[in-house]
Amino acid sequence: MTKILLLSDTHSHIDDTILKYVRLADEVWHAGDIGSLKVTDAISKLRPLRAVYGNIDDHIIQKEFPLDNRFFCEGVEVLMTHIGGYPPKYNARTRKIVRDNPPKLFICGHSHILKVMNDKPLNVLHMNPGACGKHGFHQVRTMLRFVIDKEDIKDLEVVELGKR
């Protein structure tokens, strides 16, 4: 059983509240627009981190993290990218990737809109944790927590961090 904290769009912001939730997780996944390596450094000092770079991330962050990160967590195949769209409106780049080799869990950020939904035809669960940074149009800062237990994704919880 692995407890996951999923966040995105920090835009260089990290605070004690986010780090409190980092400490409660087994792994932290960051779906891009990191903004500064101080964010990922603070997280990775506490817990294992998987991340992708986003459209605001500079060449330094792009050297540290990939555009796409495909991996297994227990029995769940995960595909994480920053700009991906959502079922069935994947963007042009990710549409082919998701349709040709569907992961069980598809994660992206970018929109600053928290969204969890199933792509029933492909049997893919899509997650976007919203944004936990203070830059953007979102009103409430959000993250997601969930558990992966063998092949099951369960105990999904929305974490609201207050107004940006």
DSSP file (Angstrom, degrees, kcal/mol; ACC not computed):
  #  RESIDUE AA STRUCTURE BP1 BP2  ACC     N-H-->O    O-->H-N    N-H-->O    O-->H-N    TCO  KAPPA ALPHA  PHI   PSI    X-CA   Y-CA   Z-CA
    1    1 A M              0   0    0      0, 0.0     2,-0.5     0, 0.0   148,-0.2   0.000 360.0 360.0 360.0 130.0    0.0    0.0    0.0
    2    2 A T  E     -A  148   0A   0    146,-2.7   146,-2.5    71,-0.1     2,-0.6  -0.980 360.0-145.9-126.5 123.5    1.4    3.4   -1.1
    3    3 A K  E     -A  147   0A   0     -2,-0.5    23,-2.7   144,-0.2    24,-2.0  -0.783  22.7-161.6 -89.3 123.2    0.0    6.7    0.1
    4    4 A I  E     -Ab 146  27A   0    142,-3.2   142,-1.9    -2,-0.6     2,-0.5  -0.859  16.6-161.7-110.5 137.6    0.4    9.3   -2.7
    5    5 A L  E     -Ab 145  28A   0     22,-1.9    24,-2.9    -2,-0.4     2,-0.5  -0.989  16.7-165.1-110.9 122.1    0.2   13.1   -2.5
    6    6 A L  E     +Ab 144  29A   0    138,-3.3   138,-2.5    -2,-0.5     2,-0.3  -0.933  16.9 159.4-112.4 124.5   -0.4   14.6   -6.0
    7    7 A L  E     + b   0  30A   0     22,-2.7    24,-2.8    -2,-0.5     2,-0.3  -0.907  11.1 178.5-138.5 167.6    0.1   18.3   -6.6
    8    8 A S        +     0   0    0    134,-0.4   124,-2.1    -2,-0.3   125,-0.4  -0.977  53.8  33.9-159.2 164.4    0.7   20.6   -9.5
    9    9 A D        +     0   0    0     23,-2.6   124,-1.4    -2,-0.3   126,-0.3   0.891  52.2 156.6  52.2  53.2    1.3   24.2  -10.5
   10   10 A T    >   -     0   0    0     23,-0.6     3,-2.1    22,-0.3   124,-0.6   0.781  31.6-158.1 -75.4 -27.3    3.2   25.3   -7.5
   11   11 A H  T 3  S-     0   0    0     22,-2.5    24,-0.3     1,-0.3   123,-0.2   0.904  73.7 -46.6  47.3  49.4    4.7   28.2   -9.5
   12   12 A S  T 3  S+     0   0    0     22,-2.9     2,-0.5     1,-0.2    -1,-0.3   0.427 110.4 128.6  76.2   3.5    7.7   28.4   -7.1
   13   13 A H    <   +     0   0    0     -3,-2.1     2,-0.3    21,-0.2    -1,-0.2  -0.789  22.0 157.1 -97.3 128.6    5.4   28.3   -4.0
   14   14 A I        +     0   0    0     -2,-0.5     2,-0.3    -3,-0.1   119,-0.0  -0.983  12.1 170.5-141.5 137.9    6.1   25.8   -1.1
   15   15 A D     >  -     0   0    0     -2,-0.3     4,-2.3     1,-0.0     5,-0.2  -0.860  48.4 -93.0-141.9 176.0    4.9   26.3    2.4
   16   16 A D  H  > S+     0   0    0     -2,-0.3     4,-1.8     1,-0.2     5,-0.1   0.807 119.9  56.6 -63.8 -31.3    4.6   24.5    5.8
   17   17 A T  H  > S+     0   0    0      2,-0.2     4,-1.5     1,-0.2    -1,-0.2   0.934 109.0  45.2 -67.9 -45.0    1.0   23.4    5.0
   18   18 A I  H  > S+     0   0    0      1,-0.2     4,-2.0     2,-0.2     3,-0.3   0.941 113.3  51.0 -60.8 -45.8    2.1   21.6    1.8
   19   19 A L  H  X S+     0   0    0     -4,-2.3     4,-2.1     1,-0.2    -1,-0.2   0.808 102.1  60.8 -64.5 -29.7    5.0   20.1    3.6
   20   20 A K  H  X S+     0   0    0     -4,-1.8     4,-0.7     1,-0.2    -1,-0.2   0.928 108.8  43.2 -60.1 -44.4    2.8   18.8    6.4
   21   21 A Y  H  X S+     0   0    0     -4,-1.5     4,-0.6    -3,-0.3     3,-0.4   0.831 108.0  59.4 -71.7 -32.4    0.9   16.8    3.7
   22   22 A V  H >< S+     0   0    0     -4,-2.0     3,-1.4     1,-0.2    -1,-0.2   0.927 102.9  53.1 -58.1 -44.8    4.2   15.7    2.1
   23   23 A R  H 3< S+     0   0    0     -4,-2.1    -1,-0.2     1,-0.3    -2,-0.2   0.759 105.0  55.3 -63.9 -24.9    5.2   14.1    5.5
   24   24 A L  H 3< S+     0   0    0     -4,-0.7    -1,-0.3    -3,-0.4    -2,-0.2   0.574  99.2  78.5 -84.0  -9.7    2.0   12.1    5.6
   25   25 A A    <<  -     0   0    0     -3,-1.4   -21,-0.2    -4,-0.6     3,-0.1  -0.555  67.3-146.9 -97.9 160.6    2.6   10.6    2.2
   26   26 A D  S    S+     0   0    0    -23,-2.7     2,-0.3     1,-0.3   -22,-0.2   0.785  90.7  11.8 -87.9 -36.5    4.8    7.7    1.1
   27   27 A E  E     -b    4   0A   0    -24,-2.0   -22,-1.9    20,-0.1     2,-0.4  -0.972  67.4-146.6-138.5 152.8    5.5    9.4   -2.3
   28   28 A V  E     -bc   5  49A   0     20,-2.5    22,-2.3    -2,-0.3     2,-0.5  -0.982  10.1-164.0-120.9 133.6    4.8   12.8   -3.8
   29   29 A W  E     -bc   6  50A   0    -24,-2.9   -22,-2.7    -2,-0.4     2,-0.5  -0.973   1.7-162.8-118.3 129.7    4.0   13.3   -7.5
   30   30 A H  E     -bc   7  51A   0     20,-2.6    22,-1.5    -2,-0.5   -22,-0.2  -0.956   7.2-157.9-116.5 119.5    4.3   16.8   -9.0
   31   31 A A        -     0   0    0    -24,-2.8    78,-0.4    -2,-0.5    79,-0.2  -0.088  52.7 -85.4 -93.1  34.8    2.4   17.3  -12.4
   32   32 A G  S    S+     0   0    0     20,-0.4   -23,-2.6   -25,-0.1   -22,-0.3  -0.043  92.6  93.3  95.3 172.6    4.5   20.3  -13.6
   33   33 A D        +     0   0    0    -24,-0.2   -22,-2.5   -25,-0.2   -23,-0.6   0.952  47.1 162.0  56.2  56.4    4.8   24.0  -13.5
   34   34 A I        -     0   0    0    -24,-0.2   -22,-2.9   -25,-0.2     2,-0.5   0.926  22.8-164.8 -68.2 -48.9    7.2   23.6  -10.6
   35   35 A G        +     0   0    0    -24,-0.3     2,-0.3   -23,-0.1    23,-0.2  -0.209  62.8  23.9  92.8 -44.2    8.7   27.1  -11.0
   36   36 A S    >>  -     0   0    0     -2,-0.5     3,-1.6   -23,-0.1     4,-0.8  -0.985  69.3-127.5-155.1 141.4   11.8   26.7   -8.9
   37   37 A L  H 3> S+     0   0    0     -2,-0.3     4,-2.9     1,-0.3     5,-0.2   0.664 103.2  78.2 -65.2 -14.1   13.9   23.7   -7.8
   38   38 A K  H 3> S+     0   0    0      2,-0.2     4,-1.9     1,-0.2    -1,-0.3   0.846  92.8  52.9 -61.9 -30.0   13.5   25.0   -4.2
   39   39 A V  H <> S+     0   0    0     -3,-1.6     4,-1.9     2,-0.2    -2,-0.2   0.969 113.9  38.4 -66.7 -54.3   10.0   23.4   -4.4
   40   40 A T  H  X S+     0   0    0     -4,-0.8     4,-2.9     1,-0.2    -2,-0.2   0.831 114.5  55.4 -70.4 -31.0   11.2   20.0   -5.5
   41   41 A D  H  X S+     0   0    0     -4,-2.9     4,-1.3     2,-0.2    -1,-0.2   0.926 108.3  48.5 -64.1 -43.8   14.3   20.1   -3.2
   42   42 A A  H  < S+     0   0    0     -4,-1.9     4,-0.5    -5,-0.2    -2,-0.2   0.898 116.0  44.1 -63.0 -40.6   12.1   20.8   -0.2
   43   43 A I  H >X S+     0   0    0     -4,-1.9     4,-2.4     1,-0.2     3,-1.7   0.946 111.4  51.4 -69.3 -48.6    9.8   17.9   -1.1
   44   44 A S  H 3< S+     0   0    0     -4,-2.9    -1,-0.2     1,-0.3    -2,-0.2   0.675  99.7  64.6 -70.3 -15.3   12.5   15.4   -2.0
   45   45 A K  T 3< S+     0   0    0     -4,-1.3    -1,-0.3    -5,-0.2    -2,-0.2   0.759 115.7  31.2 -69.9 -23.8   14.3   16.0    1.3
   46   46 A L  T <4 S+     0   0    0     -3,-1.7    -2,-0.2    -4,-0.5    -3,-0.1   0.810 129.7   3.7-103.0 -38.5   11.2   14.5    3.0
   47   47 A R  S  < S-     0   0    0     -4,-2.4    -1,-0.3   -19,-0.0   -20,-0.1  -0.966  84.2 -80.3-147.8 158.2    9.8   11.9    0.6
   48   48 A P        -     0   0    0      0, 0.0   -20,-2.5     0, 0.0     2,-0.4  -0.385  51.0-153.6 -59.6 140.2   10.5   10.2   -2.8
   49   49 A L  E     -c   28   0A   0    -22,-0.2     2,-0.4    -5,-0.1   -20,-0.2  -0.962  20.3-174.0-126.3 135.5    9.4   12.5   -5.6
   50   50 A R  E     +c   29   0A   0    -22,-2.3   -20,-2.6    -2,-0.4     2,-0.3  -0.987  26.1 160.4-119.7 136.8    8.3   11.9   -9.1
   51   51 A A  E     -c   30   0A   0     -2,-0.4     2,-0.3   -22,-0.2   -20,-0.2  -0.970  29.7-151.7-152.4 163.8    7.7   14.9  -11.3
   52   52 A V        -     0   0    0    -22,-1.5   -20,-0.4    -2,-0.3    15,-0.2  -0.929  30.8-110.2-130.5 157.9    7.4   16.3  -14.8
   53   53 A Y        -     0   0    0     13,-2.2    29,-0.4    -2,-0.3     2,-0.2  -0.590  30.5-150.0 -88.6 156.8    8.2   19.8  -16.1
   54   54 A G    >   -     0   0    0     -2,-0.2     3,-1.2    28,-0.1   -22,-0.1  -0.544  34.6 -86.5-116.0-177.3    5.5   22.2  -17.2
   55   55 A N  T 3  S+     0   0    0      1,-0.3    -2,-0.0    -2,-0.2   -23,-0.0   0.667 124.6  48.5 -69.2 -17.9    5.3   25.1  -19.7
   56   56 A I  T 3  S+     0   0    0      2,-0.0     2,-0.3     0, 0.0    -1,-0.3   0.530  87.3 108.6 -95.3  -6.2    6.6   27.7  -17.2
   57   57 A D    <   -     0   0    0     -3,-1.2   -21,-0.1     1,-0.1    -4,-0.0  -0.532  64.1-133.7 -80.1 133.6    9.6   25.6  -16.2
   58   58 A D     >  -     0   0    0     -2,-0.3     4,-2.4   -23,-0.2     3,-0.3  -0.056  32.9 -87.6 -78.3-179.9   13.0   26.8  -17.4
   59   59 A H  H  > S+     0   0    0      1,-0.2     4,-1.4     2,-0.2     5,-0.1   0.766 124.6  59.6 -62.4 -26.9   15.8   24.7  -18.9
   60   60 A I  H  > S+     0   0    0      2,-0.2     4,-1.0     1,-0.2    -1,-0.2   0.940 110.3  40.5 -67.5 -46.7   17.3   23.9  -15.5
   61   61 A I  H  > S+     0   0    0     -3,-0.3     4,-2.4     1,-0.2     3,-0.3   0.873 111.5  58.3 -67.9 -37.3   14.0   22.2  -14.4
   62   62 A Q  H  < S+     0   0    0     -4,-2.4    -1,-0.2     1,-0.2    -2,-0.2   0.799 104.8  51.0 -64.7 -28.0   13.7   20.6  -17.8
   63   63 A K  H  < S+     0   0    0     -4,-1.4    -1,-0.2    -5,-0.2    -2,-0.2   0.795 113.3  45.9 -74.9 -28.1   17.1   19.0  -17.3
   64   64 A E  H  < S+     0   0    0     -4,-1.0    -2,-0.2    -3,-0.3    -1,-0.1   0.836 119.7  31.1 -82.8 -35.9   16.0   17.6  -13.9
   65   65 A F  S  < S-     0   0    0     -4,-2.4   -13,-0.2   -15,-0.1    -1,-0.1  -0.919  78.6-118.8-129.9 150.2   12.6   16.3  -14.9
   66   66 A P        -     0   0    0      0, 0.0   -13,-2.2     0, 0.0     3,-0.1  -0.310  19.1-123.1 -82.7 167.8   11.0   14.8  -18.0
   67   67 A L  S    S+     0   0    0      1,-0.2    15,-0.6   -15,-0.2     2,-0.4   0.890 102.9  24.5 -71.2 -43.0    8.1   16.0  -20.1
   68   68 A D  E     -E   81   0B   0     13,-0.2     2,-0.5   -16,-0.1    -1,-0.2  -0.950  68.4-165.0-122.4 143.5    6.3   12.7  -19.6
   69   69 A N  E     -E   80   0B   0     11,-2.6    11,-2.4    -2,-0.4     2,-0.5  -0.942   8.1-179.3-131.6 111.3    6.8   10.2  -16.8
   70   70 A R  E     +E   79   0B   0     -2,-0.5     2,-0.3     9,-0.2     9,-0.2  -0.948  23.2 137.0-111.8 126.4    5.5    6.7  -17.3
   71   71 A F  E     -E   78   0B   0      7,-2.1     7,-3.5    -2,-0.5     2,-0.4  -0.950  47.7-107.6-157.7 169.4    6.0    4.3  -14.4
   72   72 A F  E     -E   77   0B   0     -2,-0.3     2,-0.5     5,-0.2     5,-0.2  -0.910  16.7-168.4-107.8 138.6    4.4    1.7  -12.2
   73   73 A C  E >  S-E   76   0B   0      3,-2.5     3,-2.3    -2,-0.4     2,-0.2  -0.973  73.6 -49.0-121.1 112.6    3.4    2.2   -8.6
   74   74 A E  T 3  S-     0   0    0     -2,-0.5    77,-0.2     1,-0.3    75,-0.0  -0.453 124.8 -22.1  53.4-122.9    2.6   -1.2   -7.2
   75   75 A G  T 3  S+     0   0    0     75,-2.8     2,-0.5    -2,-0.2    -1,-0.3   0.230 117.6  99.5 -97.9  15.5    0.3   -2.8   -9.9
   76   76 A V  E <   -E   73   0B   0     -3,-2.3    -3,-2.5    74,-0.2     2,-0.5  -0.892  63.2-145.3-109.2 123.3   -0.9    0.5  -11.4
   77   77 A E  E     -E   72   0B   0     -2,-0.5    28,-2.0    -5,-0.2    27,-1.4  -0.750  23.4-165.0 -84.4 128.8    0.7    1.9  -14.6
   78   78 A V  E     -Ef  71 105B   0     -7,-3.5    -7,-2.1    -2,-0.5     2,-0.5  -0.913  16.4-168.1-118.8 138.7    0.8    5.7  -14.4
   79   79 A L  E     -Ef  70 106B   0     26,-2.6    28,-3.0    -2,-0.4     2,-0.4  -0.990  14.4-177.2-123.5 121.3    1.4    8.3  -17.1
   80   80 A M  E     +Ef  69 107B   0    -11,-2.4   -11,-2.6    -2,-0.5     2,-0.3  -0.967  13.0 149.4-122.2 133.8    2.0   11.8  -15.9
   81   81 A T  E     -E   68   0B   0     26,-2.3    28,-0.4    -2,-0.4     3,-0.2  -0.939  44.5-123.5-149.3 167.1    2.5   14.9  -18.0
   82   82 A H  S    S+     0   0    0    -15,-0.6    27,-1.7   -29,-0.4     2,-0.7   0.961  99.0  34.0 -82.9 -53.6    1.8   18.6  -17.5
   83   83 A I  S    S+     0   0    0     25,-0.2    -1,-0.3     1,-0.2    27,-0.1  -0.892  73.0 127.5-106.9 109.9   -0.4   19.5  -20.5
   84   84 A G        -     0   0    0     -2,-0.7     7,-1.6    25,-0.3    -1,-0.2   0.540  51.3-137.5-136.9 -14.8   -2.6   16.5  -21.4
   85   85 A G  E     -I   90   0C   0      5,-0.3     5,-0.3    24,-0.2    -1,-0.2  -0.446  29.2 -95.2  77.9-161.7   -6.3   17.5  -21.6
   86   86 A Y  E >   -I   89   0C   0      3,-1.0     3,-1.5    -2,-0.1    33,-0.0  -0.968  59.3 -29.9-153.1 161.8   -8.9   15.2  -20.1
   87   87 A P  T 3  S-     0   0    0      0, 0.0    -2,-0.0     0, 0.0    31,-0.0  -0.323 126.6  -4.6 -62.6 137.7  -11.2   12.4  -21.3
   88   88 A P  T 3  S+     0   0    0      0, 0.0     2,-0.9     0, 0.0    31,-0.0  -0.888 129.8  66.0 -89.3  14.6  -12.2   12.4  -24.1
   89   89 A K  E <   +I   86   0C   0     -3,-1.5    -3,-1.0     6,-0.0     3,-0.1  -0.385  63.4 161.0 -98.0  56.0  -10.6   15.8  -24.9
   90   90 A Y  E     -I   85   0C   0     -2,-0.9    -5,-0.3    -5,-0.3    -6,-0.1  -0.396  45.5-104.1 -66.4 152.7   -7.0   14.9  -24.7
   91   91 A N     >  -     0   0    0     -7,-1.6     4,-2.4     1,-0.1     3,-0.1  -0.303  36.2 -97.9 -75.0 169.5   -4.7   17.3  -26.4
   92   92 A A  H  > S+     0   0    0      1,-0.2     4,-0.7     2,-0.2    -1,-0.1   0.849 120.7  49.1 -58.5 -38.1   -3.2   16.3  -29.8
   93   93 A R  H  > S+     0   0    0      1,-0.2     4,-0.7     2,-0.1    -1,-0.2   0.904 118.9  35.3 -71.2 -41.6    0.2   15.2  -28.3
   94   94 A T  H  > S+     0   0    0      1,-0.2     4,-2.9     2,-0.2     5,-0.3   0.713  99.0  79.0 -88.2 -19.8   -1.2   12.9  -25.6
   95   95 A R  H  X S+     0   0    0     -4,-2.4     4,-2.4     1,-0.2     5,-0.2   0.931  99.1  41.9 -53.8 -50.3   -4.3   11.6  -27.4
   96   96 A K  H  X S+     0   0    0     -4,-0.7     4,-2.7     2,-0.2     5,-0.3   0.903 114.2  51.8 -66.4 -41.0   -2.2    9.1  -29.4
   97   97 A I  H  X S+     0   0    0     -4,-0.7     4,-1.6     1,-0.2    -2,-0.2   0.935 114.5  42.3 -60.2 -47.8   -0.1    8.1  -26.4
   98   98 A V  H  < S+     0   0    0     -4,-2.9    -2,-0.2     1,-0.2    -1,-0.2   0.899 118.7  44.2 -69.5 -41.3   -3.2    7.4  -24.2
   99   99 A R  H  < S+     0   0    0     -4,-2.4    -2,-0.2    -5,-0.3    -1,-0.2   0.884 114.9  47.1 -72.8 -38.5   -5.2    5.6  -26.9
  100  100 A D  H  < S+     0   0    0     -4,-2.7    -1,-0.2     1,-0.3    -2,-0.2   0.837 134.8  10.3 -73.9 -32.1   -2.3    3.5  -28.2
  101  101 A N  S  < S-     0   0    0     -4,-1.6    -1,-0.3    -5,-0.3    -2,-0.2  -0.575  83.4-156.3-146.9  75.8   -1.1    2.3  -24.8
  102  102 A P        -     0   0    0      0, 0.0     2,-0.1     0, 0.0    -4,-0.1  -0.320   5.4-148.7 -63.4 128.0   -3.6    3.3  -22.1
  103  103 A P        -     0   0    0      0, 0.0   -25,-0.2     0, 0.0     3,-0.2  -0.413  21.4-122.2 -79.0 168.9   -2.2    3.6  -18.6
  104  104 A K  S    S+     0   0    0    -27,-1.4    21,-2.7     1,-0.3     2,-0.4   0.830 101.9  32.8 -77.8 -32.2   -4.5    2.8  -15.7
  105  105 A L  E     -fg  78 125B   0    -28,-2.0   -26,-2.6    19,-0.2     2,-0.5  -0.987  68.1-169.4-130.4 122.6   -3.9    6.3  -14.3
  106  106 A F  E     -fg  79 126B   0     19,-3.1    21,-2.4    -2,-0.4     2,-0.4  -0.959  12.6-173.3-113.9 121.6   -3.4    9.5  -16.4
  107  107 A I  E     +fg  80 127B   0    -28,-3.0   -26,-2.3    -2,-0.5     2,-0.3  -0.927  12.5 153.5-119.2 135.6   -2.3   12.6  -14.5
  108  108 A C        -     0   0    0     19,-1.9   -26,-0.2    -2,-0.4   -25,-0.2  -0.955  16.9-169.9-147.6 171.1   -1.8   16.1  -15.7
  109  109 A G        +     0   0    0    -27,-1.7     2,-1.8   -78,-0.4   -25,-0.3  -0.022  46.6 101.2-124.2-130.3   -1.9   19.7  -14.4
  110  110 A H  S    S+     0   0    0    -78,-0.2   -27,-0.1     1,-0.2   -28,-0.1  -0.268  74.0  72.2  78.9 -47.8   -1.8   23.0  -16.3
  111  111 A S  S    S-     0   0    0     -2,-1.8    -1,-0.2     2,-0.2    20,-0.1   0.709  87.0-138.3 -75.2 -19.1   -5.5   23.9  -16.2
  112  112 A H        +     0   0    0     18,-0.3     2,-0.6     1,-0.2    19,-0.5   0.635  67.8 121.2  65.0  15.9   -5.5   24.8  -12.4
  113  113 A I        -     0   0    0     17,-0.3    17,-0.6    -4,-0.1     2,-0.3  -0.946  65.5-132.1-113.5 117.2   -8.9   23.0  -12.4
  114  114 A L  E     +H  129   0B   0     -2,-0.6     2,-0.3    15,-0.3    -5,-0.0  -0.492  39.6 164.0 -66.4 128.4   -9.2   20.0  -10.1
  115  115 A K  E     +H  128   0B   0     13,-2.4    13,-2.6    -2,-0.3     2,-0.4  -0.968  22.4 178.6-153.0 131.9  -10.8   17.2  -12.0
  116  116 A V  E     +H  127   0B   0     -2,-0.3     2,-0.3    11,-0.2    11,-0.2  -0.986  26.0 145.4-132.1 123.2  -11.0   13.4  -11.5
  117  117 A M  E     -H  126   0B   0      9,-2.0     9,-3.4    -2,-0.4     2,-0.3  -0.994  41.1-115.1-156.1 156.8  -12.9   11.4  -14.1
  118  118 A N  E     -H  125   0B   0     -2,-0.3     2,-0.8     7,-0.2     7,-0.2  -0.737   7.2-149.6 -95.1 142.6  -13.0    8.1  -15.8
  119  119 A D  E >>> -H  124   0B   0      5,-3.3     5,-1.7    -2,-0.3     4,-1.3  -0.866  23.3-173.1-101.2  90.9  -12.4    7.4  -19.5
  120  120 A K  T 345S+     0   0    0     -2,-0.8     3,-0.4     1,-0.2    -1,-0.2   0.877  75.3  54.9 -60.9 -43.2  -14.7    4.4  -19.6
  121  121 A P  T 345S+     0   0    0      0, 0.0    -1,-0.2     0, 0.0    -2,-0.0   0.869 120.7  32.3 -59.8 -33.7  -13.9    3.3  -23.2
  122  122 A L  T <45S-     0   0    0     -3,-0.5    -2,-0.2     2,-0.1     3,-0.1   0.515 104.2-127.0 -97.8  -6.7  -10.2    3.2  -22.4
  123  123 A N  T  <5 +     0   0    0     -4,-1.3     2,-0.4    -3,-0.4    -3,-0.2   0.925  60.5 144.0  56.7  47.7  -10.5    2.1  -18.7
  124  124 A V  E   < - H   0 119B   0     -5,-1.7    -5,-3.3   -19,-0.0     2,-0.5  -0.958  45.2-145.1-118.3 133.0   -8.3    5.1  -17.7
  125  125 A L  E     -gH 105 118B   0    -21,-2.7   -19,-3.1    -2,-0.4     2,-0.4  -0.870  18.5-155.0 -94.5 127.2   -8.7    7.1  -14.5
  126  126 A H  E     -gH 106 117B   0     -9,-3.4    -9,-2.0    -2,-0.5     2,-0.4  -0.866  12.3-176.4-105.1 135.1   -7.8   10.8  -15.1
  127  127 A M  E     +gH 107 116B   0    -21,-2.4   -19,-1.9    -2,-0.4   -11,-0.2  -0.998  14.6 174.8-131.9 134.7   -6.6   13.1  -12.3
  128  128 A N  E     - H   0 115B   0    -13,-2.6   -13,-2.4    -2,-0.4   -19,-0.2  -0.969  17.3-157.8-130.0 118.1   -5.7   16.8  -12.2
  129  129 A P  E     - H   0 114B   0      0, 0.0   -15,-0.3     0, 0.0     2,-0.2   0.425  31.3-131.4 -78.4   4.5   -5.0   18.0   -8.7
  130  130 A G        -     0   0    0    -17,-0.6     2,-0.4   -15,-0.1   -18,-0.3  -0.600  47.1 -49.7  78.0-145.7   -5.7   21.7   -9.6
  131  131 A A        -     0   0    0    -19,-0.5    11,-2.3     9,-0.4  -122,-0.2  -0.992  36.9-175.5-132.9 135.4   -3.1   24.1   -8.4
  132  132 A C        +     0   0    0   -124,-2.1  -122,-0.2    -2,-0.4  -123,-0.1   0.375  63.5  89.4-109.5   3.5   -1.5   24.5   -5.0
  133  133 A G  S    S-     0   0    0   -124,-1.4  -122,-0.2  -125,-0.4  -123,-0.1  -0.260  81.5-120.1 -86.6-177.6    0.6   27.6   -5.8
  134  134 A K  S    S+     0   0    0   -124,-0.6     2,-0.5  -123,-0.2  -123,-0.1   0.376  84.4  88.1-106.0   2.2   -0.5   31.2   -5.5
  135  135 A H  S    S+     0   0    0   -126,-0.3     2,-0.2  -125,-0.2    -2,-0.2  -0.888  70.1  44.1-106.5 131.0   -0.2   32.2   -9.1
  136  136 A G  S    S-     0   0    0     -2,-0.5   -24,-0.1     1,-0.1    28,-0.0  -0.768  93.2 -69.7 133.0-176.5   -3.1   31.8  -11.6
  137  137 A F  S    S+     0   0    0     -2,-0.2    -1,-0.1     2,-0.0   -25,-0.1   0.584  86.2 114.1 -90.7 -10.9   -6.8   32.2  -11.8
  138  138 A H        -     0   0    0     -3,-0.1    26,-0.2     1,-0.1     3,-0.1  -0.237  52.8-155.4 -61.1 150.4   -7.8   29.5   -9.4
  139  139 A Q  S    S+     0   0    0      1,-0.2    25,-1.6    24,-0.1     2,-0.4   0.818  76.7  40.9 -94.8 -38.1   -9.5   30.7   -6.2
  140  140 A V  E    S- D   0 163A   0     23,-0.2    -9,-0.4    24,-0.1     2,-0.4  -0.947  80.1-129.4-117.7 132.2   -8.8   27.8   -3.9
  141  141 A R  E     -     0   0A   0     21,-2.9    20,-3.5    -2,-0.4    21,-0.5  -0.644  37.2-177.9 -79.4 131.2   -5.4   26.0   -3.8
  142  142 A T  E     + D   0 160A   0    -11,-2.3  -134,-0.4    -2,-0.4     2,-0.3  -0.917  21.4 175.0-135.6 157.5   -5.9   22.2   -4.0
  143  143 A M  E     - D   0 159A   0     16,-1.8    16,-2.8    -2,-0.3     2,-0.4  -0.893  25.0-125.6-143.1 171.0   -4.0   18.9   -4.0
  144  144 A L  E     -AD   6 158A   0   -138,-2.5  -138,-3.3    -2,-0.3     2,-0.4  -0.963  14.8-166.9-123.6 143.9   -5.1   15.2   -4.1
  145  145 A R  E     +AD   5 157A   0     12,-2.7    12,-3.0    -2,-0.4     2,-0.3  -0.983  21.6 149.2-123.6 141.6   -4.3   12.4   -1.7
  146  146 A F  E     -A    4   0A   0   -142,-1.9  -142,-3.2    -2,-0.4     2,-0.4  -0.965  36.0-118.0-159.5 172.8   -5.0    8.7   -2.5
  147  147 A V  E     -AD   3 154A   0      7,-3.0     7,-2.9    -2,-0.3     2,-0.6  -0.946   9.3-155.9-121.1 138.4   -3.8    5.2   -1.9
  148  148 A I  E     -AD   2 153A   0   -146,-2.5  -146,-2.7    -2,-0.4     2,-0.5  -0.977  15.2-179.8-111.0 120.4   -2.6    2.6   -4.4
  149  149 A D  E >   - D   0 152A   0      3,-2.6     3,-2.4    -2,-0.6     2,-0.7  -0.914  63.3 -58.7-124.7 101.2   -3.0   -0.9   -3.0
  150  150 A K  T 3  S-     0   0    0     -2,-0.5   -75,-2.8     1,-0.3   -74,-0.2  -0.518 124.5 -15.6  59.4-105.3   -1.7   -3.5   -5.4
  151  151 A E  T 3  S+     0   0    0     -2,-0.7     2,-0.4   -77,-0.2    -1,-0.3   0.347 118.5  98.9-106.5   5.4   -3.9   -2.7   -8.5
  152  152 A D  E <   -D  149   0A   0     -3,-2.4    -3,-2.6   -76,-0.1     2,-0.6  -0.769  54.5-158.7-100.2 137.5   -6.5   -0.6   -6.7
  153  153 A I  E     +D  148   0A   0     -2,-0.4     2,-0.3    -5,-0.2    -5,-0.2  -0.968  39.3 145.7-107.2 118.5   -6.7    3.2   -6.5
  154  154 A K  E     +D  147   0A   0     -7,-2.9    -7,-3.0    -2,-0.6    -2,-0.0  -0.864  30.5  49.0-148.1 175.2   -8.7    4.1   -3.5
  155  155 A D  E     -     0   0A   0     -2,-0.3     2,-0.2    -9,-0.2    -1,-0.1   0.859  65.4-172.3  57.1  42.3   -9.3    6.5   -0.6
  156  156 A L  E     -     0   0A   0    -10,-0.1     2,-0.4    -3,-0.1   -10,-0.2  -0.453   4.8-179.0 -68.2 133.6   -9.2    9.6   -2.8
  157  157 A E  E     -D  145   0A   0    -12,-3.0   -12,-2.7    -2,-0.2     2,-0.5  -0.999  23.8-138.4-138.8 133.0   -9.3   12.9   -0.9
  158  158 A V  E     -D  144   0A   0     -2,-0.4     2,-0.6   -14,-0.2   -14,-0.2  -0.785  17.7-154.5 -86.5 130.0   -9.3   16.5   -2.0
  159  159 A V  E     -D  143   0A   0    -16,-2.8   -16,-1.8    -2,-0.5     2,-0.5  -0.936   4.7-160.3-107.2 118.2   -7.0   18.7    0.1
  160  160 A E  E     -D  142   0A   0     -2,-0.6   -18,-0.2   -18,-0.2     3,-0.1  -0.873   8.4-172.5 -98.9 128.2   -8.0   22.4    0.1
  161  161 A L  E     -     0   0A   0    -20,-3.5   -19,-0.1    -2,-0.5     2,-0.1   0.272  45.7-105.8-103.2   8.7   -5.3   24.7    1.1
  162  162 A G  E     -     0   0A   0    -21,-0.5   -21,-2.9     2,-0.0    -1,-0.4  -0.352  60.6 -25.5  95.4-178.5   -7.3   27.9    1.3
  163  163 A K  E      D  140   0A   0    -23,-0.2   -23,-0.2     1,-0.1   -24,-0.1  -0.336 360.0 360.0 -70.8 150.2   -7.6   30.9   -1.0
  164  164 A R              0   0    0    -25,-1.6    -1,-0.1   -26,-0.2   -24,-0.1   0.490 360.0 360.0 -76.5 360.0   -4.6   31.8   -3.1
